[in-house]
Amino acid sequence: MLEIREYKVLFLEYLKKRIKIKEPKNLYKPITYIINLGGKRLRPILTLMSCDLFGGDRLEALDAALAIEMFHNFSLVHDDIMDDASLRRGKKTVHEKWNLNTGILSGDAMLVLSNQLLESYKGDQFKRLISLFNQTALEVCEGQQYDIDFETRVNISIEEYIKMITLKTAVLVATSLKIGAMIALTDKDNLDNIYDYGINLGIAFQLQDDYLDVFGDDDFGKKKAGDIVENKKTFLFLKTLELANAMDKVELLNMYAMEEFSEEKINSVIELFRKYEMPKLMEEEIKKYTFRAQKNIHNLSLHENKKNVLINFADQLMQRTV
């Protein structure tokens, strides 16, 4: 087993070797730009680590790890276009740096490249990997559609929101782990439990993102309180709406009906979030899903030392401030 940072180094070295600018440059420059923009590299790290945990060869999982990271970044390019976002990881988004058409086409190419990377696996293994990968890709699209649908709805339940972030975020985290385990040829029970661990970890991760967007450090890498600016109906909004008195509920809904940017709007919404103790409630919700993820670990057929790697990883991920 490697340290988390060592998996990241291994992956970045492989990424640098495999992803290069070639002709036509206007297609591949944006791809190399977004894929090299940084980020936590959570998903490829999980693929390599999972393969290791179940006794596989981490080097055999590199193509799958890169396929997952390529798909993830494809989804970010297209999400940024749909959200009209100007920043990604503190830098210009692809469609802002180039143009809308370039963003769409380069994103499409990244989706194709992610599938091509899995072609290095043969026979039944390829069939199993591509089946899971494509099912996950479709679920991510479903999650994005729910997110878009929520923009024009007010009566969204917490359960609906959790379903949306499960599809949009958590399934790819879960698949990252399961693919690594599949390459290691572990059994079905382990595959099911590591996937469930990833689902719960992914939900906790997205809830943490929602929290950090509003209450995190200023170097979070995106526009501060961007979810409020874009009227995103996150857990913070939905839970506040559920708990608010009639007057505060009207104020919150009026704020989220405003399209224009306003510091006053941001401050007023944050004040309401604080009034209804959202930082405390978010912490409890994040802990709930982190605890569920850790319960999934206990069902794995792994040595206790290896289980502790997954437990510690979940703890570290939830302690981040950016």
Secondary structure, DSSP 4 states (H G I P E B T S, - for coil): ---HHHHHHHHHHHHHHH----SSHHHHHHHHHHHTS----HHHHHHHHHHHHTT--GGGGHHHHHHHHHHHHHHHHHHHHHHT--EETTEE-HHHHS-HHHHHHHHHHHHHHHHHHGGGS-HHHHHHHHHHHHHHHHHHHHHHHHHHHHTT-S---HHHHHHHHIIIIIHHHHHHHHHHHHHTT--HHHHHHHHHHHHHHHHHHHHHHHHHHHHS-TTSSS-TTHHHHTT---HHHHHHHHH--HHHHHHHHHHHT--S--HHHHHHHHHHHHHTTHHHHHHHHHHHHHHHHHHHHHTSSS-HHHHHHHHHHHHHHHT---
